Amino acid sequence: MSTALVGPQLGSAVLMAIDVQVGFVKEPSAHVVPVIVDLMRAWQVAGGATAVATFTNPPGSQYETISGWTKLRTPEEQALAPELAPVANAATERITKSTSSFFKVAGVLETFRARGWTEVVLTGIDTDSCVHDSAADAYQYGITPWLVVDACASSGGQQYHEAALLLAARNFGSHLLLTSSDVHRMLSQGGYQ
C-alpha cells in the first residue's frame, strides 16, 4: 500500500519564484507578490533552497512569430518586482529563460540532480503558462511539482489561473496543490518528515 504525500521535504525541495517581473505584475496578478516574497523569506530563514526564474522574449521568438506577442523585451518589463529583489539576491539559483518552462534551459535539470532536488514548490506568474508548463516538465522528469495556489496568479485573469489549477489537479494530483498557510505550517514544524 502506498502512502500519500503530505508535503514537500525541506531538504529535497526548492522553492521557485517564476516570472515575478514588472511586465507580468498586472491588476489580476499583483496580489501574489507579497505572498511570494513572504514564502521565499520564510523558506530561506528555515534553511531551504530557493530559486528565481525570469523570462525574456527575444526578437524572433516563437512568442512573436507564432503568437504575435512582443512584450517582455525591455529591461523595465523584465525587471523583478521591486519587493522580490532582496530575497531574490539570496536565492540559491537564478535562471533566465526564453521559454515557458525553466526546465528547457540547458543545465537546469542537471542542477536539480546535482543538488538533490527531487521536489519543486512552485510560485509565480502566470499559472496558466510558465508555472503550469514548469510543473508539467517537473512531473515528466520525476520531480514532484507542488503548486502553492495562492502564490500563483495569471496576468490574464482569475479564469486562467483556475483553469490551470484544474488541469494541475487532474494531471499531477490534487494532493500537490498547497496554500501558503500549508507551507508556513510545514516550516514551523521543521519541514515534513
C-alpha beads as a LAMMPS data file, in Angstrom:
LAMMPS data file: protein, C-alpha beads

193 atoms
192 bonds

1 atom types
1 bond types

-500.0 500.0 xlo xhi
-500.0 500.0 ylo yhi
-500.0 500.0 zlo zhi

Masses

1 110.0

Atoms # bond

1 1 1 0.000 0.000 0.000
2 1 1 1.425 3.404 -0.961
3 1 1 1.488 6.342 1.418
4 1 1 0.078 9.653 0.188
5 1 1 2.474 12.553 0.051
6 1 1 1.791 15.122 2.749
7 1 1 4.039 17.949 1.648
8 1 1 7.459 18.867 0.332
9 1 1 10.548 17.881 2.285
10 1 1 12.628 20.946 3.115
11 1 1 15.909 19.135 2.385
12 1 1 14.904 17.804 -1.026
13 1 1 12.734 20.660 -2.302
14 1 1 13.500 24.037 -3.828
15 1 1 11.026 26.902 -3.609
16 1 1 10.816 28.533 -7.039
17 1 1 9.523 32.014 -7.895
18 1 1 8.638 32.136 -11.583
19 1 1 8.432 35.349 -13.623
20 1 1 7.602 37.744 -10.794
21 1 1 8.539 40.557 -13.134
22 1 1 7.183 44.047 -13.688
23 1 1 5.823 43.074 -17.115
24 1 1 3.686 40.299 -15.605
25 1 1 2.586 42.085 -12.434
26 1 1 -0.816 43.365 -13.510
27 1 1 -4.047 44.047 -11.642
28 1 1 -5.096 40.350 -11.736
29 1 1 -1.678 39.102 -10.540
30 1 1 -0.232 41.795 -8.249
31 1 1 -1.826 40.325 -5.118
32 1 1 0.539 37.316 -5.154
33 1 1 3.771 39.306 -4.994
34 1 1 3.744 39.841 -1.199
35 1 1 2.691 36.216 -0.669
36 1 1 5.651 35.013 -2.754
37 1 1 8.094 37.351 -1.009
38 1 1 6.868 36.152 2.390
39 1 1 7.223 32.481 1.400
40 1 1 10.688 32.990 -0.086
41 1 1 11.872 34.778 3.046
42 1 1 10.417 32.122 5.377
43 1 1 11.861 29.279 3.268
44 1 1 15.304 30.889 3.287
45 1 1 15.187 31.501 7.068
46 1 1 14.337 27.812 7.529
47 1 1 17.479 26.922 5.571
48 1 1 15.719 25.815 2.398
49 1 1 16.934 26.326 -1.150
50 1 1 15.213 28.961 -3.270
51 1 1 15.394 29.803 -6.953
52 1 1 14.162 32.622 -9.141
53 1 1 13.330 32.220 -12.827
54 1 1 12.872 35.224 -15.094
55 1 1 11.596 35.448 -18.643
56 1 1 12.911 37.278 -21.677
57 1 1 11.249 37.452 -25.096
58 1 1 13.966 37.992 -27.715
59 1 1 13.112 39.223 -31.217
60 1 1 12.170 36.318 -33.470
61 1 1 10.984 34.134 -30.569
62 1 1 8.127 31.697 -31.056
63 1 1 6.016 34.095 -28.980
64 1 1 6.481 36.740 -31.667
65 1 1 6.498 34.586 -34.808
66 1 1 3.596 32.305 -33.852
67 1 1 1.539 34.355 -31.389
68 1 1 2.493 37.899 -32.298
69 1 1 3.344 38.640 -28.633
70 1 1 6.215 41.122 -28.266
71 1 1 6.072 42.045 -24.570
72 1 1 8.845 41.430 -22.002
73 1 1 11.545 42.886 -24.217
74 1 1 12.615 45.967 -22.293
75 1 1 14.747 45.987 -19.133
76 1 1 11.856 47.727 -17.360
77 1 1 9.408 44.904 -18.191
78 1 1 11.979 42.203 -17.404
79 1 1 12.919 43.657 -14.006
80 1 1 11.921 41.722 -10.914
81 1 1 9.066 43.150 -8.905
82 1 1 10.908 45.516 -6.520
83 1 1 9.567 43.727 -3.435
84 1 1 11.123 40.438 -4.571
85 1 1 14.616 41.783 -5.286
86 1 1 16.001 41.488 -1.701
87 1 1 15.027 37.814 -1.310
88 1 1 15.978 37.062 -4.917
89 1 1 19.508 38.257 -4.141
90 1 1 19.742 35.479 -1.538
91 1 1 18.386 32.776 -3.880
92 1 1 20.353 29.572 -4.331
93 1 1 19.866 29.689 -8.108
94 1 1 18.869 32.284 -10.700
95 1 1 17.548 31.136 -14.072
96 1 1 16.945 33.296 -17.143
97 1 1 14.722 31.703 -19.759
98 1 1 13.077 32.500 -23.063
99 1 1 10.732 29.511 -22.836
100 1 1 7.716 28.943 -20.630
101 1 1 9.294 26.110 -18.605
102 1 1 12.539 26.776 -16.793
103 1 1 13.417 23.110 -17.306
104 1 1 14.034 23.887 -21.005
105 1 1 17.117 25.929 -20.039
106 1 1 20.326 23.967 -20.607
107 1 1 21.776 22.620 -17.379
108 1 1 18.757 23.182 -15.120
109 1 1 17.808 19.516 -14.835
110 1 1 21.442 18.640 -14.125
111 1 1 21.497 21.304 -11.384
112 1 1 18.394 19.762 -9.812
113 1 1 20.003 16.328 -9.865
114 1 1 23.346 17.586 -8.505
115 1 1 21.666 19.441 -5.637
116 1 1 19.405 16.503 -4.789
117 1 1 16.229 18.465 -5.510
118 1 1 13.542 15.856 -6.116
119 1 1 10.697 18.296 -5.432
120 1 1 9.908 21.838 -6.554
121 1 1 7.495 24.175 -4.781
122 1 1 6.140 26.488 -7.458
123 1 1 5.003 30.077 -7.074
124 1 1 4.733 32.817 -9.666
125 1 1 3.063 34.305 -12.696
126 1 1 1.393 33.042 -14.972
127 1 1 -0.256 29.957 -13.508
128 1 1 -1.628 29.008 -16.919
129 1 1 1.651 29.315 -18.769
130 1 1 5.111 29.280 -17.205
131 1 1 4.058 27.865 -13.825
132 1 1 1.945 25.064 -15.320
133 1 1 4.482 24.249 -18.040
134 1 1 7.287 24.051 -15.465
135 1 1 5.125 21.789 -13.288
136 1 1 4.421 19.539 -16.280
137 1 1 8.122 19.240 -17.098
138 1 1 8.996 18.571 -13.444
139 1 1 6.408 15.798 -13.381
140 1 1 7.782 14.270 -16.596
141 1 1 11.317 14.334 -15.153
142 1 1 10.171 12.568 -11.960
143 1 1 10.431 15.735 -9.838
144 1 1 7.382 16.270 -7.631
145 1 1 5.717 19.615 -8.522
146 1 1 3.938 21.299 -5.597
147 1 1 1.845 24.328 -6.606
148 1 1 1.130 26.989 -3.999
149 1 1 -2.285 28.072 -5.254
150 1 1 -2.460 31.448 -3.512
151 1 1 1.132 32.279 -4.505
152 1 1 0.378 31.867 -8.213
153 1 1 -1.753 34.031 -10.459
154 1 1 -2.414 34.780 -14.088
155 1 1 -1.970 38.257 -15.506
156 1 1 -4.770 37.242 -17.886
157 1 1 -7.267 36.925 -15.057
158 1 1 -8.706 34.574 -12.478
159 1 1 -10.360 32.277 -15.022
160 1 1 -6.969 31.302 -16.483
161 1 1 -5.497 30.746 -13.020
162 1 1 -8.421 28.479 -12.081
163 1 1 -8.238 26.592 -15.385
164 1 1 -4.547 25.857 -14.841
165 1 1 -5.185 24.620 -11.302
166 1 1 -7.971 22.379 -12.599
167 1 1 -5.565 20.848 -15.116
168 1 1 -2.831 20.509 -12.493
169 1 1 -5.193 18.709 -10.109
170 1 1 -6.196 16.281 -12.854
171 1 1 -2.781 15.726 -14.428
172 1 1 -0.445 15.782 -11.404
173 1 1 -2.811 15.163 -8.476
174 1 1 -4.894 17.463 -6.296
175 1 1 -2.748 16.494 -3.273
176 1 1 0.063 18.556 -4.872
177 1 1 -1.922 21.797 -4.569
178 1 1 -0.951 23.648 -1.389
179 1 1 -1.715 27.015 0.163
180 1 1 0.830 29.403 1.590
181 1 1 -0.588 28.526 5.025
182 1 1 0.262 24.861 4.376
183 1 1 3.848 25.827 3.558
184 1 1 4.178 28.034 6.651
185 1 1 2.777 25.209 8.800
186 1 1 5.347 22.836 7.302
187 1 1 8.166 25.266 8.028
188 1 1 7.002 25.851 11.596
189 1 1 7.127 22.088 12.145
190 1 1 10.687 21.917 10.846
191 1 1 9.750 20.546 7.416
192 1 1 7.717 17.447 6.738
193 1 1 9.432 14.345 7.995

Bonds

1 1 1 2
2 1 2 3
3 1 3 4
4 1 4 5
5 1 5 6
6 1 6 7
7 1 7 8
8 1 8 9
9 1 9 10
10 1 10 11
11 1 11 12
12 1 12 13
13 1 13 14
14 1 14 15
15 1 15 16
16 1 16 17
17 1 17 18
18 1 18 19
19 1 19 20
20 1 20 21
21 1 21 22
22 1 22 23
23 1 23 24
24 1 24 25
25 1 25 26
26 1 26 27
27 1 27 28
28 1 28 29
29 1 29 30
30 1 30 31
31 1 31 32
32 1 32 33
33 1 33 34
34 1 34 35
35 1 35 36
36 1 36 37
37 1 37 38
38 1 38 39
39 1 39 40
40 1 40 41
41 1 41 42
42 1 42 43
43 1 43 44
44 1 44 45
45 1 45 46
46 1 46 47
47 1 47 48
48 1 48 49
49 1 49 50
50 1 50 51
51 1 51 52
52 1 52 53
53 1 53 54
54 1 54 55
55 1 55 56
56 1 56 57
57 1 57 58
58 1 58 59
59 1 59 60
60 1 60 61
61 1 61 62
62 1 62 63
63 1 63 64
64 1 64 65
65 1 65 66
66 1 66 67
67 1 67 68
68 1 68 69
69 1 69 70
70 1 70 71
71 1 71 72
72 1 72 73
73 1 73 74
74 1 74 75
75 1 75 76
76 1 76 77
77 1 77 78
78 1 78 79
79 1 79 80
80 1 80 81
81 1 81 82
82 1 82 83
83 1 83 84
84 1 84 85
85 1 85 86
86 1 86 87
87 1 87 88
88 1 88 89
89 1 89 90
90 1 90 91
91 1 91 92
92 1 92 93
93 1 93 94
94 1 94 95
95 1 95 96
96 1 96 97
97 1 97 98
98 1 98 99
99 1 99 100
100 1 100 101
101 1 101 102
102 1 102 103
103 1 103 104
104 1 104 105
105 1 105 106
106 1 106 107
107 1 107 108
108 1 108 109
109 1 109 110
110 1 110 111
111 1 111 112
112 1 112 113
113 1 113 114
114 1 114 115
115 1 115 116
116 1 116 117
117 1 117 118
118 1 118 119
119 1 119 120
120 1 120 121
121 1 121 122
122 1 122 123
123 1 123 124
124 1 124 125
125 1 125 126
126 1 126 127
127 1 127 128
128 1 128 129
129 1 129 130
130 1 130 131
131 1 131 132
132 1 132 133
133 1 133 134
134 1 134 135
135 1 135 136
136 1 136 137
137 1 137 138
138 1 138 139
139 1 139 140
140 1 140 141
141 1 141 142
142 1 142 143
143 1 143 144
144 1 144 145
145 1 145 146
146 1 146 147
147 1 147 148
148 1 148 149
149 1 149 150
150 1 150 151
151 1 151 152
152 1 152 153
153 1 153 154
154 1 154 155
155 1 155 156
156 1 156 157
157 1 157 158
158 1 158 159
159 1 159 160
160 1 160 161
161 1 161 162
162 1 162 163
163 1 163 164
164 1 164 165
165 1 165 166
166 1 166 167
167 1 167 168
168 1 168 169
169 1 169 170
170 1 170 171
171 1 171 172
172 1 172 173
173 1 173 174
174 1 174 175
175 1 175 176
176 1 176 177
177 1 177 178
178 1 178 179
179 1 179 180
180 1 180 181
181 1 181 182
182 1 182 183
183 1 183 184
184 1 184 185
185 1 185 186
186 1 186 187
187 1 187 188
188 1 188 189
189 1 189 190
190 1 190 191
191 1 191 192
192 1 192 193
